[in-house]
Amino acid sequence: MRDHLKVLGILNIVWSSISIAIGLVVLLVFGGLAGFLAATGVGSGDTGNSGGLMVAPFMAVIGVVIVLIICVVSLPALIAGIGLVRFKPWSRVLGIVISVLHLFNVPIGTALGVYGLWVLFQPEARHVLESGSVLPVPAEPPGPPFAST
């Protein structure tokens, strides 16, 4: 079960890192588009109307808002993934909440959410996370510890 918890943590870290990287690309696209509109004055015709200068700040603000939304959604999954990899007790509850939210992100998020719920609702996973990754020592088989020959 420890392996499943580590895999789930790594998958959450990777998934949230990809989301944050996509958010940064969106920021670059909107920022570049805003800069392009402001520099070229697109929209200005013979009338002297500089529509590009008016639209550029809005494009930049839209890009920043999109990145903030993506980061607010992705950072809890990143934190849960780090907690699962380190077998922190609080990561189980956060992982369950994140897994439920992943279910709405079809198709990859749904698969990650189902896997996360399956792993985190296992009694062994609960025991591992509550004990801080310390597994119980298996009982020795009955019989004498040393065989005489």
Short mmCIF file of the C-alpha atoms (twelve columns), coordinates in Angstrom:
data_MODEL
# 
_entry.id   MODEL 
# 
loop_
_atom_site.group_PDB 
_atom_site.id 
_atom_site.type_symbol 
_atom_site.label_atom_id 
_atom_site.label_alt_id 
_atom_site.label_comp_id 
_atom_site.label_asym_id 
_atom_site.label_seq_id 
_atom_site.Cartn_x 
_atom_site.Cartn_y 
_atom_site.Cartn_z 
_atom_site.pdbx_PDB_model_num 
ATOM 1   C CA . MET A 1   0.000   0.000   0.000   1 
ATOM 2   C CA . ARG A 2   2.957   2.302   0.574   1 
ATOM 3   C CA . ASP A 3   3.765   2.003   -3.132  1 
ATOM 4   C CA . HIS A 4   0.214   2.999   -4.090  1 
ATOM 5   C CA . LEU A 5   0.393   6.027   -1.804  1 
ATOM 6   C CA . LYS A 6   3.706   7.097   -3.335  1 
ATOM 7   C CA . VAL A 7   2.383   6.600   -6.877  1 
ATOM 8   C CA . LEU A 8   -0.755  8.601   -6.052  1 
ATOM 9   C CA . GLY A 9   1.364   11.372  -4.545  1 
ATOM 10  C CA . ILE A 10  3.651   11.491  -7.570  1 
ATOM 11  C CA . LEU A 11  0.682   11.527  -9.959  1 
ATOM 12  C CA . ASN A 12  -0.857  14.443  -8.056  1 
ATOM 13  C CA . ILE A 13  2.436   16.321  -8.139  1 
ATOM 14  C CA . VAL A 14  2.862   15.725  -11.873 1 
ATOM 15  C CA . TRP A 15  -0.773  16.578  -12.692 1 
ATOM 16  C CA . SER A 16  -0.699  19.836  -10.720 1 
ATOM 17  C CA . SER A 17  2.730   20.773  -12.126 1 
ATOM 18  C CA . ILE A 18  1.421   20.311  -15.658 1 
ATOM 19  C CA . SER A 19  -1.590  22.483  -14.806 1 
ATOM 20  C CA . ILE A 20  0.615   25.231  -13.386 1 
ATOM 21  C CA . ALA A 21  2.884   25.057  -16.456 1 
ATOM 22  C CA . ILE A 22  -0.171  25.410  -18.706 1 
ATOM 23  C CA . GLY A 23  -1.236  28.404  -16.639 1 
ATOM 24  C CA . LEU A 24  2.153   30.028  -17.156 1 
ATOM 25  C CA . VAL A 25  1.895   29.420  -20.909 1 
ATOM 26  C CA . VAL A 26  -1.537  31.086  -20.869 1 
ATOM 27  C CA . LEU A 27  0.000   34.029  -19.033 1 
ATOM 28  C CA . LEU A 28  2.750   34.291  -21.641 1 
ATOM 29  C CA . VAL A 29  0.242   34.120  -24.498 1 
ATOM 30  C CA . PHE A 30  -2.062  36.756  -23.045 1 
ATOM 31  C CA . GLY A 31  0.851   38.960  -21.985 1 
ATOM 32  C CA . GLY A 32  2.447   38.654  -25.413 1 
ATOM 33  C CA . LEU A 33  -0.851  39.365  -27.104 1 
ATOM 34  C CA . ALA A 34  -1.378  42.419  -24.902 1 
ATOM 35  C CA . GLY A 35  2.129   43.643  -25.684 1 
ATOM 36  C CA . PHE A 36  1.609   43.044  -29.392 1 
ATOM 37  C CA . LEU A 37  -1.685  44.935  -29.392 1 
ATOM 38  C CA . ALA A 38  -0.172  47.834  -27.470 1 
ATOM 39  C CA . ALA A 39  2.973   48.021  -29.616 1 
ATOM 40  C CA . THR A 40  1.346   47.772  -33.009 1 
ATOM 41  C CA . GLY A 41  -1.757  49.778  -32.223 1 
ATOM 42  C CA . VAL A 42  -3.985  47.216  -33.912 1 
ATOM 43  C CA . GLY A 43  -7.401  48.710  -34.303 1 
ATOM 44  C CA . SER A 44  -6.131  52.171  -35.085 1 
ATOM 45  C CA . GLY A 45  -7.284  53.255  -38.462 1 
ATOM 46  C CA . ASP A 46  -7.329  56.559  -40.252 1 
ATOM 47  C CA . THR A 47  -9.489  57.956  -37.473 1 
ATOM 48  C CA . GLY A 48  -6.628  57.823  -34.971 1 
ATOM 49  C CA . ASN A 49  -8.560  55.479  -32.696 1 
ATOM 50  C CA . SER A 50  -6.065  53.239  -30.888 1 
ATOM 51  C CA . GLY A 51  -8.255  50.264  -30.007 1 
ATOM 52  C CA . GLY A 52  -5.193  48.106  -29.368 1 
ATOM 53  C CA . LEU A 53  -4.043  50.386  -26.573 1 
ATOM 54  C CA . MET A 54  -7.470  50.142  -24.970 1 
ATOM 55  C CA . VAL A 55  -7.706  46.352  -25.213 1 
ATOM 56  C CA . ALA A 56  -4.130  45.510  -24.125 1 
ATOM 57  C CA . PRO A 57  -4.621  46.050  -20.362 1 
ATOM 58  C CA . PHE A 58  -7.763  43.918  -20.412 1 
ATOM 59  C CA . MET A 59  -5.903  41.090  -22.152 1 
ATOM 60  C CA . ALA A 60  -3.177  41.223  -19.508 1 
ATOM 61  C CA . VAL A 61  -5.723  41.198  -16.674 1 
ATOM 62  C CA . ILE A 62  -7.576  38.238  -18.226 1 
ATOM 63  C CA . GLY A 63  -4.299  36.318  -18.444 1 
ATOM 64  C CA . VAL A 64  -3.438  37.036  -14.808 1 
ATOM 65  C CA . VAL A 65  -6.925  36.024  -13.633 1 
ATOM 66  C CA . ILE A 66  -6.741  32.737  -15.547 1 
ATOM 67  C CA . VAL A 67  -3.328  31.955  -14.042 1 
ATOM 68  C CA . LEU A 68  -4.546  32.763  -10.533 1 
ATOM 69  C CA . ILE A 69  -7.548  30.460  -10.956 1 
ATOM 70  C CA . ILE A 70  -5.351  27.642  -12.258 1 
ATOM 71  C CA . CYS A 71  -2.889  28.083  -9.375  1 
ATOM 72  C CA . VAL A 72  -5.661  28.168  -6.754  1 
ATOM 73  C CA . VAL A 73  -7.029  24.903  -8.160  1 
ATOM 74  C CA . SER A 74  -3.641  23.202  -8.692  1 
ATOM 75  C CA . LEU A 75  -1.713  24.090  -5.537  1 
ATOM 76  C CA . PRO A 76  -3.846  21.954  -3.171  1 
ATOM 77  C CA . ALA A 77  -3.200  18.908  -5.374  1 
ATOM 78  C CA . LEU A 78  0.519   19.676  -5.292  1 
ATOM 79  C CA . ILE A 79  0.444   19.977  -1.494  1 
ATOM 80  C CA . ALA A 80  -1.564  16.745  -1.173  1 
ATOM 81  C CA . GLY A 81  0.889   14.942  -3.449  1 
ATOM 82  C CA . ILE A 82  3.866   16.047  -1.390  1 
ATOM 83  C CA . GLY A 83  2.081   14.987  1.790   1 
ATOM 84  C CA . LEU A 84  1.243   11.566  0.345   1 
ATOM 85  C CA . VAL A 85  4.812   10.958  -0.773  1 
ATOM 86  C CA . ARG A 86  6.014   11.833  2.740   1 
ATOM 87  C CA . PHE A 87  3.216   9.794   4.411   1 
ATOM 88  C CA . LYS A 88  1.831   12.750  6.375   1 
ATOM 89  C CA . PRO A 89  -1.394  11.976  8.301   1 
ATOM 90  C CA . TRP A 90  -3.185  15.117  7.067   1 
ATOM 91  C CA . SER A 91  -2.611  14.186  3.438   1 
ATOM 92  C CA . ARG A 92  -5.325  11.494  3.493   1 
ATOM 93  C CA . VAL A 93  -8.198  13.932  4.046   1 
ATOM 94  C CA . LEU A 94  -6.782  16.473  1.619   1 
ATOM 95  C CA . GLY A 95  -6.146  13.691  -0.912  1 
ATOM 96  C CA . ILE A 96  -9.751  12.508  -0.669  1 
ATOM 97  C CA . VAL A 97  -11.066 16.035  -1.265  1 
ATOM 98  C CA . ILE A 98  -8.682  16.536  -4.193  1 
ATOM 99  C CA . SER A 99  -9.604  13.124  -5.649  1 
ATOM 100 C CA . VAL A 100 -13.301 14.031  -5.558  1 
ATOM 101 C CA . LEU A 101 -12.515 17.294  -7.357  1 
ATOM 102 C CA . HIS A 102 -10.400 15.404  -9.917  1 
ATOM 103 C CA . LEU A 103 -13.469 13.352  -10.857 1 
ATOM 104 C CA . PHE A 104 -14.898 16.341  -12.746 1 
ATOM 105 C CA . ASN A 105 -11.813 16.701  -14.948 1 
ATOM 106 C CA . VAL A 106 -12.565 14.184  -17.710 1 
ATOM 107 C CA . PRO A 107 -10.804 11.878  -18.735 1 
ATOM 108 C CA . ILE A 108 -7.387  11.939  -17.025 1 
ATOM 109 C CA . GLY A 109 -8.553  13.661  -13.869 1 
ATOM 110 C CA . THR A 110 -11.418 11.197  -13.554 1 
ATOM 111 C CA . ALA A 111 -9.023  8.253   -13.693 1 
ATOM 112 C CA . LEU A 112 -6.732  9.939   -11.161 1 
ATOM 113 C CA . GLY A 113 -9.690  10.693  -8.895  1 
ATOM 114 C CA . VAL A 114 -11.009 7.126   -8.987  1 
ATOM 115 C CA . TYR A 115 -7.539  5.737   -8.289  1 
ATOM 116 C CA . GLY A 116 -7.046  8.242   -5.481  1 
ATOM 117 C CA . LEU A 117 -10.330 7.349   -3.824  1 
ATOM 118 C CA . TRP A 118 -9.604  3.645   -4.143  1 
ATOM 119 C CA . VAL A 119 -6.169  4.037   -2.561  1 
ATOM 120 C CA . LEU A 120 -7.143  6.445   0.200   1 
ATOM 121 C CA . PHE A 121 -10.184 4.471   1.366   1 
ATOM 122 C CA . GLN A 122 -8.164  1.303   1.884   1 
ATOM 123 C CA . PRO A 123 -7.754  0.459   5.602   1 
ATOM 124 C CA . GLU A 124 -4.052  -0.199  5.053   1 
ATOM 125 C CA . ALA A 125 -3.559  3.275   3.587   1 
ATOM 126 C CA . ARG A 126 -5.264  4.819   6.563   1 
ATOM 127 C CA . HIS A 127 -3.029  2.850   8.918   1 
ATOM 128 C CA . VAL A 128 0.135   3.749   7.009   1 
ATOM 129 C CA . LEU A 129 -0.700  7.461   6.949   1 
ATOM 130 C CA . GLU A 130 -1.786  7.596   10.577  1 
ATOM 131 C CA . SER A 131 1.334   5.794   11.753  1 
ATOM 132 C CA . GLY A 132 3.687   7.864   9.589   1 
ATOM 133 C CA . SER A 133 4.643   4.999   7.220   1 
ATOM 134 C CA . VAL A 134 5.532   2.578   10.004  1 
ATOM 135 C CA . LEU A 135 4.087   -0.790  9.112   1 
ATOM 136 C CA . PRO A 136 3.401   -3.409  11.745  1 
ATOM 137 C CA . VAL A 137 5.985   -6.146  12.049  1 
ATOM 138 C CA . PRO A 138 4.540   -9.423  10.743  1 
ATOM 139 C CA . ALA A 139 4.110   -12.124 13.344  1 
ATOM 140 C CA . GLU A 140 6.712   -14.868 13.302  1 
ATOM 141 C CA . PRO A 141 5.487   -18.303 12.293  1 
ATOM 142 C CA . PRO A 142 4.976   -20.693 15.204  1 
ATOM 143 C CA . GLY A 143 7.753   -23.090 15.961  1 
ATOM 144 C CA . PRO A 144 11.248  -23.035 17.302  1 
ATOM 145 C CA . PRO A 145 13.383  -20.147 16.097  1 
ATOM 146 C CA . PHE A 146 16.334  -22.394 15.320  1 
ATOM 147 C CA . ALA A 147 16.022  -25.745 13.618  1 
ATOM 148 C CA . SER A 148 18.326  -28.409 15.017  1 
ATOM 149 C CA . THR A 149 20.002  -30.727 12.552  1 
# 
